Amino acid sequence: MDNLFTGLIASKTKIKLLMRLFFNPKTQSYLRELAKEFNVSTNSVREELNQLTKTKLLKSQKDGRQVYYMANTEHPLFPELKSMVSKVMGIDQVIDGIVNRLGDLERAYLIDEYAEGKDTGIIDLLLVGNINHYHLNDLSRKTERYINRKIRSLVLSRQEFKELLPELKKRPQVLIWEAKKL
């Protein structure tokens, strides 16, 4: 986990929490889920959650016996932390290296685990538009070497996207790029 945060934050658990909750602020997670995902004790996760909640970087919400934690989007540092998390996860490089250079692209989404803020090392992209697959593969390979992560792309036409939209809405997703409307 050598990244921008390791020099700034000593706790690896805190780094994982920031990445998990700040990448996609709509994500909500509870203590045991996070402990299992990070493969650490619930006590170490609880301690970090309490600190982040105390500083108001995270908000918590109780639902029955479960307490859910999420990024506090109202916090003054939220935009900066979200930007830093995107850089650490390599998303800024994906946008610069691939998405901005594909030509007739309408939208780009992160889907599945990365959309939930889970840095699994595999970035799943959903691209909507008319894209040259050879050019996409070439840009993906170059970007993968730079960010040290694998990129998997699903390319759909606008019509295919509309047809699959009900199924896609069931999966975690984050819109990371959209063509400017003229």
C-alpha positions as CSV (number, residue, x, y, z in Angstrom):
1,M,0.0,0.0,0.0
2,D,2.7,2.5,-1.0
3,N,0.8,5.6,-2.0
4,L,0.3,9.3,-1.3
5,F,-1.3,8.6,2.1
6,T,1.3,6.3,3.6
7,G,3.7,9.2,4.2
8,L,0.9,11.3,5.8
9,I,-1.1,8.8,7.8
10,A,0.5,6.1,9.9
11,S,-2.6,3.9,10.3
12,K,-3.2,1.6,7.3
13,T,-6.7,1.0,8.5
14,K,-7.4,4.7,8.5
15,I,-6.1,4.9,4.9
16,K,-8.4,2.1,3.8
17,L,-11.4,3.7,5.5
18,L,-10.7,7.0,3.8
19,M,-10.3,5.3,0.4
20,R,-13.4,3.2,0.9
21,L,-15.7,6.0,2.1
22,F,-14.4,9.1,0.3
23,F,-14.1,7.7,-3.2
24,N,-17.8,7.2,-3.5
25,P,-19.5,9.3,-0.8
26,K,-22.8,7.4,-1.4
27,T,-21.2,4.3,0.1
28,Q,-22.3,3.3,3.6
29,S,-20.6,0.6,5.6
30,Y,-20.8,-0.9,9.0
31,L,-18.1,-2.0,11.4
32,R,-18.0,-5.8,10.9
33,E,-18.3,-5.4,7.1
34,L,-15.2,-3.1,7.1
35,A,-13.2,-5.3,9.5
36,K,-13.9,-8.4,7.3
37,E,-13.0,-6.5,4.1
38,F,-9.8,-5.1,5.5
39,N,-8.9,-8.4,7.3
40,V,-8.3,-6.6,10.6
41,S,-10.0,-6.7,14.1
42,T,-13.2,-4.9,14.7
43,N,-11.5,-3.0,17.6
44,S,-8.9,-1.4,15.2
45,V,-11.6,-0.4,12.8
46,R,-13.9,0.9,15.6
47,E,-11.0,3.0,17.0
48,E,-10.4,4.6,13.5
49,L,-14.1,5.1,12.9
50,N,-14.5,6.8,16.2
51,Q,-11.6,9.2,15.5
52,L,-12.8,10.0,12.0
53,T,-16.4,10.6,13.4
54,K,-15.1,12.8,16.2
55,T,-13.3,15.0,13.7
56,K,-16.6,15.0,11.7
57,L,-14.9,13.6,8.5
58,L,-17.4,10.7,8.8
59,K,-21.0,10.7,9.7
60,S,-22.8,7.8,11.3
61,Q,-26.4,6.7,11.1
62,K,-28.0,4.0,13.2
63,D,-30.4,1.5,11.6
64,G,-31.7,-1.0,14.1
65,R,-28.6,-2.5,15.8
66,Q,-26.3,-1.6,12.9
67,V,-24.4,1.7,12.8
68,Y,-23.5,2.8,9.2
69,Y,-20.6,5.1,8.5
70,M,-20.3,7.4,5.5
71,A,-18.2,10.4,4.3
72,N,-19.3,13.8,5.6
73,T,-19.7,15.6,2.3
74,E,-20.4,18.9,4.2
75,H,-16.9,18.8,5.8
76,P,-14.6,21.6,4.5
77,L,-11.9,19.1,3.7
78,F,-14.2,16.7,1.8
79,P,-13.4,18.0,-1.8
80,E,-9.6,17.7,-1.1
81,L,-9.8,14.3,0.5
82,K,-12.0,13.0,-2.3
83,S,-9.5,14.3,-4.9
84,M,-6.6,12.8,-3.0
85,V,-8.4,9.4,-2.8
86,S,-9.0,9.5,-6.6
87,K,-5.3,10.2,-7.2
88,V,-4.3,7.3,-4.9
89,M,-6.6,4.9,-6.6
90,G,-5.4,6.0,-10.1
91,I,-8.8,7.3,-11.3
92,D,-7.3,10.7,-12.3
93,Q,-4.8,8.8,-14.5
94,V,-7.6,6.7,-16.1
95,I,-9.5,9.8,-16.9
96,D,-6.5,11.6,-18.3
97,G,-4.9,8.6,-20.0
98,I,-8.0,6.9,-21.5
99,V,-11.3,8.7,-21.2
100,N,-10.2,12.1,-22.5
101,R,-8.6,10.6,-25.6
102,L,-11.2,8.2,-26.9
103,G,-13.0,10.3,-29.4
104,D,-16.8,9.8,-29.6
105,L,-17.3,9.0,-25.9
106,E,-20.6,10.1,-24.2
107,R,-20.1,8.8,-20.7
108,A,-17.7,6.8,-18.5
109,Y,-18.6,5.0,-15.3
110,L,-16.6,3.1,-12.7
111,I,-18.6,0.0,-11.8
112,D,-18.6,-2.7,-9.2
113,E,-15.9,-2.8,-6.5
114,Y,-14.0,0.4,-7.5
115,A,-17.3,2.3,-7.5
116,E,-17.7,1.2,-3.9
117,G,-14.2,2.5,-3.1
118,K,-12.6,-0.9,-2.9
119,D,-9.1,-0.8,-4.4
120,T,-8.9,-4.3,-5.6
121,G,-6.3,-3.6,-8.3
122,I,-8.8,-4.1,-11.1
123,I,-10.6,-1.0,-12.4
124,D,-13.9,-1.9,-14.2
125,L,-15.0,0.8,-16.7
126,L,-18.3,1.1,-18.5
127,L,-17.9,3.3,-21.6
128,V,-20.8,4.6,-23.6
129,G,-20.2,5.8,-27.1
130,N,-18.6,4.9,-30.4
131,I,-15.1,3.9,-29.5
132,N,-12.2,2.4,-31.4
133,H,-11.4,-0.8,-29.5
134,Y,-7.8,-1.0,-30.7
135,H,-7.1,2.5,-29.5
136,L,-8.9,1.8,-26.2
137,N,-6.8,-1.4,-25.6
138,D,-3.6,0.5,-26.4
139,L,-4.4,3.4,-24.0
140,S,-5.5,0.9,-21.4
141,R,-2.2,-1.0,-21.5
142,K,-0.2,2.2,-21.3
143,T,-2.3,3.5,-18.4
144,E,-2.1,0.1,-16.6
145,R,1.6,0.2,-16.5
146,Y,1.6,3.7,-15.1
147,I,-0.9,3.2,-12.3
148,N,0.0,-0.4,-11.6
149,R,-3.6,-1.7,-11.9
150,K,-5.6,-3.7,-14.4
151,I,-8.3,-2.0,-16.4
152,R,-11.3,-3.9,-17.7
153,S,-13.6,-2.1,-20.1
154,L,-17.2,-2.7,-21.2
155,V,-18.1,-0.6,-24.2
156,L,-21.7,0.0,-25.1
157,S,-23.5,2.0,-27.7
158,R,-26.1,4.5,-26.5
159,Q,-28.9,2.1,-27.4
160,E,-27.2,-0.9,-25.6
161,F,-26.7,1.3,-22.6
162,K,-30.4,2.2,-22.5
163,E,-31.5,-1.4,-22.8
164,L,-29.1,-2.6,-20.0
165,L,-29.8,0.4,-17.7
166,P,-32.2,-1.4,-15.4
167,E,-29.6,-4.2,-14.8
168,L,-26.8,-1.7,-14.5
169,K,-28.6,0.3,-11.9
170,K,-28.5,-2.7,-9.6
171,R,-24.6,-2.6,-9.6
172,P,-22.5,0.0,-7.8
173,Q,-21.5,2.8,-10.3
174,V,-20.0,6.2,-10.3
175,L,-20.1,8.6,-13.3
176,I,-16.5,9.7,-13.7
177,W,-16.8,11.6,-17.1
178,E,-19.5,13.0,-19.3
179,A,-19.3,14.8,-22.7
180,K,-20.0,18.4,-22.5
181,K,-23.4,19.3,-23.9
182,L,-23.2,21.8,-26.7
